[in-house]
Amino acid sequence: MIIFLNNYGELLKEMSLLEPTWNKSVKEYDRALDPLGLSRVNNRMVGDLLPGFTSMTQRAGYYVFYTWAIAQIRRKKLTKSLPQFKNAIYDLERLFMLSCIAHAETAPENNHAHITGMRKGRDSWNKNPDKIPLNIKFFGDKLGGYGQYYEKSMMHLGLAEWDDVDGYEKPTKLGLDMINHFTTLAVESGIMSQYGKKSISKSKLTEMGEKLCLCKLGEWNNDKNLLRNTFFGFSGTRNKSSKARQESFAMILSVIEQASTQNHKMTSQDFLDSVYFGGIQTVNDSIRIIIPPSLAELSKKWKIVKAHDNLAFATESILQSFLGILEMNHPKGLPLEDFFKIIFENFDAELGNLLNRQNENLHNMTVRDMISGILSGSEIVCDWDDISGTSKKFDTTISLSSEISEKSFVTNLEGLLIDQSPNPCKISVNGILLVLFTALRMSWRMNPNDSSAVWLKQFQESDIGILEFTDFVREHVKQNMSVVGFTREFILRYVILQAEKIYRDKINPNSNPKQWFHKSGSNYVRDRDYIAGPRSIRFESTLSILHDLGVVNSTDDILECTESGRKMLGRVLGTA
């Protein structure tokens, strides 16, 4: 029996890579390898829509601390070269990290999540009864968490800049203005008096943590307010990036506010559904989401992100199923044709169940006939000589409340993939329908003159994404191909051949990447498993930062805007 799930759930939980819906444990490095290359376009799009931070820069207080650390290194003249700068900031971060751990001991109810190096620091805390050695290696990067996660974000936000003369960073005026209160607290805590020492007492760390811990940002009022204004684009340089981040934050706040009024805690998939469908599905009902008019253009871009996520999830689900079949029934592999035989054995029945057309012979049904039959129930007449017009009708008519929509197939796939023995036929049917529905919805928007299509084109480059998928579906609709024929060609091109291409692209003299499957004669043999899931849209880090900034209240049970959050939203929308 194949076991699809690995034992890295705690690692993923710590890194906050998964939503509650996607909490099946999987090796993080396997997820990051991106077997079909479908995360590349997503990462470029999300990086443009939410610039200045990443999925790993999750605590706002670090922007204050690192700016202060850079300023102290220069003010105290602790370094004269880049190697010395690296040592200094690493040593200061170690002191800061240990003080946060000390505060977590005395105030465990506070937010002490995502402290860089916390695991190594806590091991040292638990191992030593009184004094902690200050030579512990808590991070692989020589610049610590700053170099690994925050350095580029700090520069992007305009808090630090490169000094060509000295060869390392210096704080900007904006950065210096932001650390006034923290600087006072640092003096009171005596943190610099501990710099360069061989060890530090737990009592001293506890004293420092009371002043400086990450969870104290809410008390650093002036620093926090300036940092909040910087993230929202009201302080610092006003440019394309700051405007995109400001508007995306406003969009997220707007959806949170509308969902929370219905006592619903929004997830990342809810947010994407809100821009894709104009609504959120709850357990028993749906919530209509109204996009502020000033954010309409932005919502079109986020809709593309959701469409790309649909296509990636559908394609990777079929890959997961393919790998499962190779191991579950055929440890020595099997020919590709045998895989298709397994898929198509009950294809008609599964398709009929989904389309409510049981007991019909659907084997030769064309893509056109299938879509026309589905849309006739919504009184949409398909004109296949005007695919763009049909696409627009579909987009404006098929919603969350429709009997069948992309949401139906995503939900079905979620349930199928957590089974220890997922049904490959059901996965393929739901995956292919998710591809067809998504491509049909987005087709009219991929007009070369449409602003969102122009925006997407700069990020797709030579990789596959919405533009290629919609062209592929259009071409096969024009050919009036059967659903079975379309399924076969799609899987061959975008699952099998694409996985092989991505693997070949990764091969170079300095690496020997591990394959997902390989060919032995005419047989395909599985090398390892893959767990399909959603793309990262930096949602968890967004909520964490907004919570730290006092803009949202985010707990295990609640996600809502604070009064400051509503004021900030009004300020962005011009309604305050």
JOCORUR-V67989 format. One record per residue. N is the residue number from 0. RES is the residue in one letter. PSI is psi in whole degrees, 0 to 359 (* if undefined). OMEGA is omega as a letter, one per 30 degrees, with the letter a starting at -180 (* if undefined). D_FIRST is the distance of its C-alpha to the first C-alpha in Angstrom with 2 decimals. Layout:
N;RES;PSI;OMEGA;D_FIRST / N;RES;PSI;OMEGA;D_FIRST
This chain:
0;M;137;l;0.00 / 1;I;137;l;3.78 / 2;I;115;a;6.49 / 3;F;345;a;9.56 / 4;L;137;l;12.08 / 5;N;183;a;14.10 / 6;N;45;l;16.87 / 7;Y;26;a;19.98 / 8;G;320;a;20.91 / 9;E;322;l;24.20 / 10;L;315;a;25.17 / 11;L;322;l;24.69 / 12;K;316;a;26.53 / 13;E;323;a;29.35 / 14;M;355;l;29.64 / 15;S;46;a;29.56 / 16;L;344;a;27.52 / 17;L;144;l;25.67 / 18;E;165;l;27.13 / 19;P;322;a;26.17 / 20;T;338;a;24.33 / 21;W;44;a;22.28 / 22;N;25;l;21.54 / 23;K;133;a;17.83 / 24;S;142;a;17.86 / 25;V;145;l;17.50 / 26;K;125;a;19.29 / 27;E;322;a;22.77 / 28;Y;332;l;23.54 / 29;D;318;l;20.61 / 30;R;319;a;21.97 / 31;A;343;a;25.44 / 32;L;341;l;24.79 / 33;D;70;a;25.06 / 34;P;333;a;23.19 / 35;L;6;l;25.31 / 36;G;23;a;28.49 / 37;L;353;l;28.74 / 38;S;345;a;29.65 / 39;R;307;a;32.82 / 40;V;319;l;34.90 / 41;N;313;a;33.70 / 42;N;324;l;34.77 / 43;R;318;l;38.13 / 44;M;311;a;38.79 / 45;V;324;l;37.92 / 46;G;329;l;39.94 / 47;D;327;a;42.89 / 48;L;330;l;42.59 / 49;L;67;a;42.02 / 50;P;160;l;43.76 / 51;G;354;l;44.84 / 52;F;169;a;41.66 / 53;T;184;l;37.93 / 54;S;348;a;34.72 / 55;M;353;l;35.44 / 56;T;81;a;39.14 / 57;Q;356;a;38.66 / 58;R;123;a;41.77 / 59;A;328;a;45.23 / 60;G;334;l;47.01 / 61;Y;330;l;45.92 / 62;Y;326;l;48.09 / 63;V;311;a;51.04 / 64;F;311;a;50.19 / 65;Y;324;l;49.61 / 66;T;317;l;52.79 / 67;W;316;a;54.68 / 68;A;316;l;53.26 / 69;I;318;l;54.36 / 70;A;319;a;57.75 / 71;Q;320;l;58.15 / 72;I;321;l;57.36 / 73;R;318;a;60.18 / 74;R;320;a;62.56 / 75;K;357;a;62.33 / 76;K;52;a;62.33 / 77;L;351;a;59.35 / 78;T;152;l;58.50 / 79;K;3;a;60.19 / 80;S;167;l;57.28 / 81;L;315;l;53.71 / 82;P;320;l;52.23 / 83;Q;323;l;54.33 / 84;F;317;l;53.29 / 85;K;315;l;49.61 / 86;N;318;a;50.34 / 87;A;315;a;52.41 / 88;I;329;l;49.99 / 89;Y;317;a;47.14 / 90;D;320;l;49.38 / 91;L;321;l;50.43 / 92;E;325;l;46.90 / 93;R;314;l;45.98 / 94;L;317;a;48.86 / 95;F;315;a;47.85 / 96;M;314;a;44.20 / 97;L;326;l;45.29 / 98;S;325;l;47.79 / 99;C;321;l;45.10 / 100;I;319;l;42.98 / 101;A;319;l;46.12 / 102;H;328;l;46.70 / 103;A;333;l;43.14 / 104;E;323;a;44.06 / 105;T;338;a;47.18 / 106;A;64;a;46.05 / 107;P;342;a;42.29 / 108;E;344;a;42.70 / 109;N;172;a;43.62 / 110;N;103;l;41.41 / 111;H;29;l;40.36 / 112;A;154;l;37.24 / 113;H;40;l;36.69 / 114;I;120;a;39.19 / 115;T;133;a;38.64 / 116;G;12;a;38.01 / 117;M;324;a;37.58 / 118;R;312;l;34.84 / 119;K;321;l;37.03 / 120;G;319;l;40.10 / 121;R;324;l;38.74 / 122;D;316;l;37.63 / 123;S;321;l;41.23 / 124;W;314;a;42.65 / 125;N;330;a;40.75 / 126;K;330;a;41.61 / 127;N;123;a;45.32 / 128;P;331;a;47.47 / 129;D;297;a;50.37 / 130;K;140;a;50.60 / 131;I;126;l;47.90 / 132;P;143;a;48.30 / 133;L;33;l;48.76 / 134;N;12;a;47.23 / 135;I;137;l;43.54 / 136;K;108;a;41.42 / 137;F;351;a;39.61 / 138;F;142;a;38.65 / 139;G;321;l;37.93 / 140;D;136;a;40.23 / 141;K;343;l;43.85 / 142;L;12;l;44.95 / 143;G;207;l;42.45 / 144;G;334;l;40.93 / 145;Y;309;a;43.97 / 146;G;324;a;43.20 / 147;Q;322;a;39.44 / 148;Y;313;a;39.60 / 149;Y;343;a;43.10 / 150;E;307;a;45.57 / 151;K;323;l;45.26 / 152;S;320;l;45.06 / 153;M;317;a;48.25 / 154;M;322;l;50.08 / 155;H;322;l;48.82 / 156;L;354;l;50.21 / 157;G;25;l;53.48 / 158;L;337;l;53.42 / 159;A;160;l;53.62 / 160;E;160;a;54.75 / 161;W;137;l;55.01 / 162;D;109;a;58.28 / 163;D;331;a;59.18 / 164;V;309;a;61.97 / 165;D;335;l;60.02 / 166;G;21;l;56.71 / 167;Y;177;a;54.60 / 168;E;159;l;54.27 / 169;K;152;l;56.90 / 170;P;148;l;56.84 / 171;T;174;l;58.41 / 172;K;319;l;61.10 / 173;L;317;l;58.55 / 174;G;316;l;56.38 / 175;L;322;l;59.39 / 176;D;333;a;60.47 / 177;M;346;a;57.05 / 178;I;15;a;57.06 / 179;N;311;a;60.45 / 180;H;318;l;59.22 / 181;F;323;l;56.39 / 182;T;318;l;58.96 / 183;T;315;l;61.15 / 184;L;323;l;58.30 / 185;A;320;l;57.32 / 186;V;315;a;60.90 / 187;E;327;a;60.93 / 188;S;337;a;57.67 / 189;G;23;a;58.98 / 190;I;322;a;55.81 / 191;M;338;l;57.87 / 192;S;344;a;59.64 / 193;Q;350;a;56.33 / 194;Y;131;l;55.65 / 195;G;353;l;55.94 / 196;K;161;a;55.74 / 197;K;336;a;53.55 / 198;S;169;l;52.21 / 199;I;143;a;52.53 / 200;S;152;l;52.75 / 201;K;326;l;50.35 / 202;S;321;l;53.38 / 203;K;320;l;54.43 / 204;L;321;l;50.96 / 205;T;318;l;51.06 / 206;E;317;l;54.49 / 207;M;318;a;53.30 / 208;G;327;l;50.20 / 209;E;333;a;52.48 / 210;K;320;a;54.15 / 211;L;353;a;51.61 / 212;C;150;l;48.07 / 213;L;324;a;46.04 / 214;C;353;a;46.07 / 215;K;359;a;49.89 / 216;L;323;a;50.05 / 217;G;339;l;51.09 / 218;E;350;l;54.21 / 219;W;65;a;55.13 / 220;N;307;a;56.75 / 221;N;317;l;58.61 / 222;D;316;a;55.87 / 223;K;317;a;53.24 / 224;N;319;l;55.44 / 225;L;321;l;56.11 / 226;L;319;l;52.45 / 227;R;315;l;51.59 / 228;N;328;l;54.29 / 229;T;313;l;52.98 / 230;F;325;a;49.43 / 231;F;5;l;50.94 / 232;G;15;l;53.29 / 233;F;349;l;56.54 / 234;S;155;a;57.32 / 235;G;194;a;57.18 / 236;T;131;l;57.11 / 237;R;114;a;56.63 / 238;N;188;a;54.70 / 239;K;319;a;51.99 / 240;S;316;a;49.20 / 241;S;325;l;50.78 / 242;K;318;l;51.38 / 243;A;316;l;47.75 / 244;R;317;l;46.49 / 245;Q;313;a;49.16 / 246;E;322;l;48.30 / 247;S;319;l;44.53 / 248;F;316;a;45.17 / 249;A;320;l;47.53 / 250;M;314;l;45.02 / 251;I;316;l;42.40 / 252;L;320;a;45.10 / 253;S;317;a;46.28 / 254;V;320;l;42.87 / 255;I;314;a;42.34 / 256;E;316;a;45.78 / 257;Q;322;l;45.21 / 258;A;320;a;41.80 / 259;S;332;l;43.08 / 260;T;340;l;46.02 / 261;Q;18;l;43.51 / 262;N;38;l;41.84 / 263;H;129;l;38.71 / 264;K;113;a;37.12 / 265;M;139;l;36.39 / 266;T;176;l;33.19 / 267;S;322;l;32.90 / 268;Q;327;l;31.36 / 269;D;316;l;34.27 / 270;F;315;l;36.69 / 271;L;322;l;35.28 / 272;D;325;a;35.34 / 273;S;325;l;38.94 / 274;V;339;a;40.11 / 275;Y;314;a;37.98 / 276;F;342;a;38.71 / 277;G;23;a;41.60 / 278;G;171;l;39.80 / 279;I;134;l;37.08 / 280;Q;125;l;34.76 / 281;T;183;a;34.81 / 282;V;317;a;33.04 / 283;N;352;a;35.82 / 284;D;190;l;37.97 / 285;S;152;l;38.62 / 286;I;125;l;41.12 / 287;R;131;l;43.38 / 288;I;127;l;43.85 / 289;I;120;l;47.12 / 290;I;126;l;47.17 / 291;P;136;a;50.53 / 292;P;323;a;52.62 / 293;S;348;a;53.17 / 294;L;11;a;49.42 / 295;A;317;a;48.86 / 296;E;320;l;48.68 / 297;L;321;a;46.19 / 298;S;330;l;43.97 / 299;K;324;l;43.72 / 300;K;317;l;42.22 / 301;W;330;l;39.69 / 302;K;323;l;38.83 / 303;I;321;l;37.96 / 304;V;316;l;35.68 / 305;K;319;l;33.79 / 306;A;318;l;33.71 / 307;H;320;l;32.30 / 308;D;318;l;29.60 / 309;N;310;a;28.70 / 310;L;320;l;28.48 / 311;A;316;a;26.50 / 312;F;317;l;23.94 / 313;A;314;a;23.65 / 314;T;317;l;23.29 / 315;E;332;l;20.79 / 316;S;318;l;18.63 / 317;I;322;l;18.55 / 318;L;315;l;17.79 / 319;Q;318;l;14.76 / 320;S;318;l;13.60 / 321;F;313;l;14.60 / 322;L;324;l;12.69 / 323;G;318;l;9.43 / 324;I;319;a;10.30 / 325;L;322;a;11.31 / 326;E;319;a;8.14 / 327;M;316;a;5.63 / 328;N;345;a;8.37 / 329;H;75;a;10.88 / 330;P;337;l;10.53 / 331;K;7;l;14.31 / 332;G;173;l;14.87 / 333;L;157;l;16.62 / 334;P;153;a;20.05 / 335;L;325;a;20.70 / 336;E;327;l;22.26 / 337;D;326;l;19.12 / 338;F;316;l;17.51 / 339;F;325;l;20.66 / 340;K;319;l;20.52 / 341;I;316;a;17.17 / 342;I;315;a;18.80 / 343;F;358;a;22.10 / 344;E;316;l;21.10 / 345;N;25;a;21.64 / 346;F;315;a;23.35 / 347;D;315;a;26.68 / 348;A;316;a;25.48 / 349;E;319;l;23.65 / 350;L;319;l;26.70 / 351;G;321;l;29.00 / 352;N;317;a;27.38 / 353;L;324;a;27.81 / 354;L;3;a;31.34 / 355;N;42;l;32.35 / 356;R;55;a;33.16 / 357;Q;154;l;31.25 / 358;N;17;l;32.23 / 359;E;149;l;33.61 / 360;N;103;a;32.90 / 361;L;8;a;31.88 / 362;H;323;a;30.54 / 363;N;9;l;33.74 / 364;M;135;a;34.58 / 365;T;161;l;35.87 / 366;V;320;l;35.10 / 367;R;310;a;38.73 / 368;D;321;a;38.57 / 369;M;310;a;35.43 / 370;I;319;l;36.93 / 371;S;318;l;40.32 / 372;G;319;l;38.94 / 373;I;315;a;37.15 / 374;L;341;l;40.25 / 375;S;330;l;42.69 / 376;G;339;l;41.60 / 377;S;15;l;42.90 / 378;E;35;l;46.05 / 379;I;121;l;45.31 / 380;V;121;a;46.75 / 381;C;129;l;45.00 / 382;D;101;a;47.34 / 383;W;354;l;45.36 / 384;D;349;l;48.51 / 385;D;74;a;48.35 / 386;I;324;l;44.74 / 387;S;319;l;45.91 / 388;G;318;l;47.76 / 389;T;320;l;44.83 / 390;S;317;a;42.64 / 391;K;320;l;45.17 / 392;K;316;l;45.36 / 393;F;313;a;41.59 / 394;D;323;a;41.65 / 395;T;351;a;44.45 / 396;T;314;a;43.22 / 397;I;117;a;39.43 / 398;S;186;l;38.78 / 399;L;331;a;36.47 / 400;S;354;l;38.19 / 401;S;153;a;37.50 / 402;E;322;l;35.19 / 403;I;131;l;33.00 / 404;S;177;l;32.93 / 405;E;326;a;30.84 / 406;K;323;l;30.10 / 407;S;315;a;28.44 / 408;F;323;l;25.96 / 409;V;314;l;25.28 / 410;T;317;l;24.68 / 411;N;315;a;22.36 / 412;L;320;l;20.28 / 413;E;315;a;20.22 / 414;G;321;a;18.75 / 415;L;321;a;16.19 / 416;L;342;l;14.87 / 417;I;355;l;14.21 / 418;D;142;l;11.76 / 419;Q;336;l;8.14 / 420;S;75;a;7.71 / 421;P;141;l;11.18 / 422;N;111;a;13.39 / 423;P;328;l;14.66 / 424;C;312;l;17.87 / 425;K;321;l;18.82 / 426;I;316;a;18.19 / 427;S;317;l;20.35 / 428;V;311;a;23.04 / 429;N;321;l;23.41 / 430;G;315;a;23.37 / 431;I;319;l;25.99 / 432;L;324;l;28.14 / 433;L;320;l;28.08 / 434;V;311;a;29.32 / 435;L;315;a;31.98 / 436;F;316;a;33.26 / 437;T;315;a;33.47 / 438;A;320;l;35.22 / 439;L;319;l;37.58 / 440;R;320;a;38.50 / 441;M;349;a;39.23 / 442;S;315;a;40.88 / 443;W;338;l;44.40 / 444;R;348;a;44.15 / 445;M;22;l;43.45 / 446;N;130;a;47.09 / 447;P;337;a;48.33 / 448;N;354;l;51.18 / 449;D;137;a;49.11 / 450;S;323;a;49.23 / 451;S;327;l;45.52 / 452;A;321;l;44.63 / 453;V;318;l;47.08 / 454;W;314;a;45.48 / 455;L;321;a;41.96 / 456;K;326;a;43.17 / 457;Q;342;a;44.18 / 458;F;338;a;40.64 / 459;Q;325;l;38.62 / 460;E;233;a;40.42 / 461;S;6;a;38.46 / 462;D;167;l;35.06 / 463;I;148;a;33.44 / 464;G;203;a;34.02 / 465;I;317;a;35.72 / 466;L;314;a;38.59 / 467;E;320;a;36.52 / 468;F;316;a;34.12 / 469;T;323;l;37.09 / 470;D;319;l;38.88 / 471;F;314;a;35.88 / 472;V;316;l;35.65 / 473;R;312;a;39.47 / 474;E;319;a;39.65 / 475;H;335;l;37.13 / 476;V;317;l;38.81 / 477;K;324;l;42.09 / 478;Q;353;a;40.67 / 479;N;44;a;39.63 / 480;M;152;l;36.21 / 481;S;158;l;33.75 / 482;V;321;l;30.81 / 483;V;316;l;28.46 / 484;G;319;l;30.48 / 485;F;316;a;30.49 / 486;T;313;a;26.71 / 487;R;312;a;26.27 / 488;E;322;l;28.93 / 489;F;313;a;27.79 / 490;I;316;l;24.21 / 491;L;315;a;25.64 / 492;R;313;a;28.30 / 493;Y;352;l;26.91 / 494;V;297;a;23.22 / 495;I;299;a;22.98 / 496;L;326;l;26.56 / 497;Q;319;l;26.99 / 498;A;320;l;24.08 / 499;E;321;l;25.61 / 500;K;314;a;29.02 / 501;I;320;l;28.17 / 502;Y;314;a;26.69 / 503;R;323;a;29.89 / 504;D;332;a;32.03 / 505;K;345;a;30.64 / 506;I;128;l;31.44 / 507;N;170;a;34.75 / 508;P;339;a;36.50 / 509;N;3;a;35.58 / 510;S;154;l;31.84 / 511;N;74;a;28.77 / 512;P;149;l;26.14 / 513;K;136;a;22.47 / 514;Q;161;l;21.08 / 515;W;325;l;18.16 / 516;F;162;l;17.88 / 517;H;166;a;20.39 / 518;K;131;l;21.82 / 519;S;102;a;22.03 / 520;G;236;l;24.61 / 521;S;0;a;23.76 / 522;N;148;l;20.00 / 523;Y;132;a;18.29 / 524;V;132;a;15.85 / 525;R;139;l;13.84 / 526;D;328;l;15.34 / 527;R;169;a;13.95 / 528;D;163;l;12.79 / 529;Y;141;l;15.49 / 530;I;116;a;16.15 / 531;A;147;l;18.96 / 532;G;178;a;21.87 / 533;P;159;l;25.65 / 534;R;154;l;28.26 / 535;S;132;l;30.35 / 536;I;22;l;33.80 / 537;R;27;a;35.14 / 538;F;314;a;35.17 / 539;E;318;l;34.39 / 540;S;326;l;36.98 / 541;T;311;a;39.43 / 542;L;320;a;39.20 / 543;S;316;l;39.48 / 544;I;315;a;42.57 / 545;L;326;l;44.14 / 546;H;314;l;43.62 / 547;D;324;a;45.27 / 548;L;0;l;48.11 / 549;G;21;a;48.73 / 550;V;328;l;47.99 / 551;V;158;l;45.07 / 552;N;109;a;43.99 / 553;S;113;l;40.23 / 554;T;184;l;38.55 / 555;D;331;a;35.29 / 556;D;343;a;36.92 / 557;I;141;l;39.62 / 558;L;110;a;40.20 / 559;E;158;l;43.81 / 560;C;142;l;46.74 / 561;T;176;l;49.39 / 562;E;320;l;53.06 / 563;S;324;l;53.13 / 564;G;319;l;50.18 / 565;R;324;l;52.02 / 566;K;319;l;55.12 / 567;M;320;l;53.29 / 568;L;315;l;51.73 / 569;G;324;l;55.20 / 570;R;318;l;56.61 / 571;V;317;a;54.19 / 572;L;352;a;54.75 / 573;G;24;a;58.48 / 574;T;0;a;58.67 / 575;A;*;*;59.39
